[in-house]
């Protein structure tokens, strides 16, 4: 029974994790100044806000699609989401 549910649990986890980053990136796009202030508060220069947002949306989307999931999870692991 566990081997049947394992792929489903992986899929659900991937969907939820990627949704968190994609939605955070979309929110950052809608309020770039606020995102820059938040990123500066985390100790990252505010000018890199667009890079952080692109990373969140891009890697989150690739994680959702299942493309290089371990690499995408690693890259998102240190994101100030």
BADO-638309 format. One record per residue (C-alpha): x, y, z; residue in three letters. Coordinates in steps of 0.001 Angstrom, whole numbers, always signed. Example, Ala and Ser with C-alpha at 12.3 -4.5 7.8 and 13.67 -1.06 7.14 Angstrom:
+12300:-4500:+7800:Ala
+13670:-1060:+7140:Ser
This chain:
+0:+0:+0:Unk
+2830:+2410:+846:Unk
+4524:+1853:-2525:Unk
+1261:+2791:-4240:Unk
+905:+6057:-2303:Unk
+4549:+7124:-2488:Unk
+4441:+8528:-6066:Unk
+1201:+10342:-5245:Unk
+2734:+11859:-2113:Unk
+5772:+12953:-4141:Unk
+3518:+14647:-6690:Unk
+1410:+16417:-4071:Unk
+4523:+17601:-2237:Unk
+6084:+18872:-5458:Unk
+2901:+20759:-6369:Unk
+2597:+22402:-2939:Unk
+6281:+23307:-2689:Unk
+6415:+24774:-6184:Unk
+3181:+26714:-5619:Unk
+4752:+28417:-2611:Unk
+7678:+29716:-4670:Unk
+5684:+30560:-7799:Unk
+3134:+32563:-5811:Unk
+5890:+34328:-3876:Unk
+7578:+35298:-7146:Unk
+4326:+36545:-8664:Unk
+3673:+38608:-5535:Unk
+7192:+40053:-5836:Unk
+6514:+41023:-9443:Unk
+3365:+42889:-8442:Unk
+5241:+44902:-5772:Unk
+8867:+45227:-6842:Unk
+9687:+47984:-4339:Unk
+8275:+45976:-1458:Unk
+10139:+42883:-2633:Unk
+13387:+44864:-2811:Unk
+12847:+46165:+751:Unk
+12117:+42661:+2010:Unk
+15172:+41237:+290:Unk
+17342:+44026:+1705:Unk
+16023:+43173:+5181:Unk
+17306:+39626:+4607:Unk
+20795:+41005:+3865:Unk
+20708:+40763:+62:Unk
+21151:+43917:-2056:Unk
+17761:+45184:-3242:Unk
+19030:+45416:-6825:Unk
+19026:+41622:-6936:Unk
+15268:+41465:-6312:Unk
+14528:+40668:-9956:Unk
+17068:+37821:-9902:Unk
+15453:+36378:-6781:Unk
+11976:+36697:-8304:Unk
+13039:+35065:-11575:Unk
+14677:+32258:-9586:Unk
+11527:+31697:-7540:Unk
+9196:+31633:-10543:Unk
+11568:+29791:-12887:Unk
+12812:+27124:-10505:Unk
+9351:+26749:-8986:Unk
+7888:+26131:-12438:Unk
+10571:+23598:-13324:Unk
+10034:+21878:-9973:Unk
+6304:+21701:-10710:Unk
+7015:+20123:-14101:Unk
+9390:+17614:-12523:Unk
+12437:+18813:-14469:Unk
+15695:+18413:-12500:Unk
+13726:+18353:-9259:Unk
+16689:+17823:-6938:Unk
+18649:+20678:-8495:Unk
+15641:+23021:-8426:Unk
+14926:+22145:-4786:Unk
+18570:+22806:-3951:Unk
+18530:+26187:-5699:Unk
+15314:+27171:-3946:Unk
+16512:+25924:-575:Unk
+18281:+29166:+286:Unk
+15688:+31527:-1187:Unk
+14455:+34212:+1217:Unk
+10825:+33285:+563:Unk
